Amino acid sequence: MIVQAPEKKDFQGIHIVGILDKRFDISIRDGKFQAVKEVTDRPVKEAGEGDGAVTLSEASEWNEAETGEGLWMSPGLIDLHTHLAWTDFDHADQLKREPQEIEAMQAQAFEATLRAGITTARDAGGLAQPTADHILRHYGLPLRVITSNGMFGASDARGIEHLKVRMNEVFASGAGWIKIMATGGLGAPTEKVLEPNFSEQEFAFIVKYAHDHGKKVLVHSWGGVTIDWSIQAGVASVEHGMFLTADQAGRMAAAGVAYVPTASIYRIAADPKGVLALPPLISDRAARAAEAHPRAVEYARREGVLIGFGTDYATPALHGSNLMELDTLREYGLSWEEAWQSATSNAARILDAERQLGAVAEGLLADAVVFRQDPFQAESTRHIQDNIAMVITAREGSLV
Ligand SMILES: [Zn+2]
């Protein structure tokens, strides 16, 4: 169930995910957490003890005040790397579809993402802000979406004047971010994938011009020299980075450049029988990326790089499975707490929105997910998702 901008909602004795052995009384007013108070002066019932826990059918008939016993609240989760406007792995396939069909598929992507507990998404390319606003209004889907619109890649390596024109167009669309495709990806031969798409001068210009216009920069880079350029230029986040070195990780941490590994998508792409069913040439490249990824995540973790949660999911088969990324991050060495932080407090910091998002705390926007079980005790992320009782989103929220 998705509850949009509750005027008034109270939970009594609810847990907050990641905080053991404490319960809280939480009041939401006008889309914000008005009060978050630890329960200290009355005994609280355990889940399953009598009538304490709210069942789904009860939850769907919500009143103003509700018991929170047996329930767990998390700040709404943040996916820092989605592609909500893409309907097909190959863009040529999308162009064969009717506009109405594309819009309906995009709305489905918004809804599936919300139902997975993601309340904020940074779209990493392909979605224009007016389209996001239209879907929000027309379909009533209160996903908070921050866009970067057109991506800057090899075809834009045509000098500073060209970049200026293109970037001005992206700014005018309402994008809050600029996305640089600094290296190749699955489309590039393995021996060439780390080669820069831009000259160092062009790269530095894009970042500076974005910053001069109040925009933040995310950089698709599999590794190599473009990670050094990203650190020097002070971008907000490096995406994928599976060939990151330990030395680069140390410098990223020192410079405050975050890392969004998008780790699970490469494992999915590496499986020729998986939902993407890619040709062997491509799935082989994905397999090599997936092989390198655990080391990059380990370096980042060890050196203290801010790690953010991003899925890079871009097709109907994947939207809504966002929590699978948590499984991969944990397999690559993050604890439950670290993996959860990557999608909450860390992600809010990367968006420069920690005063609005990323925690269940007084004064913050009431974006929240309520679970019927402690997610950290779940056997799998599938199980976590099945135990979502409701997703709450705040009414306000134009974060750009
Ligand atoms: Zn992407």
Residues whose N, C-alpha, C, O or C-beta is under 5 A from the ligand:
A	BS01	ZN	A124 D312
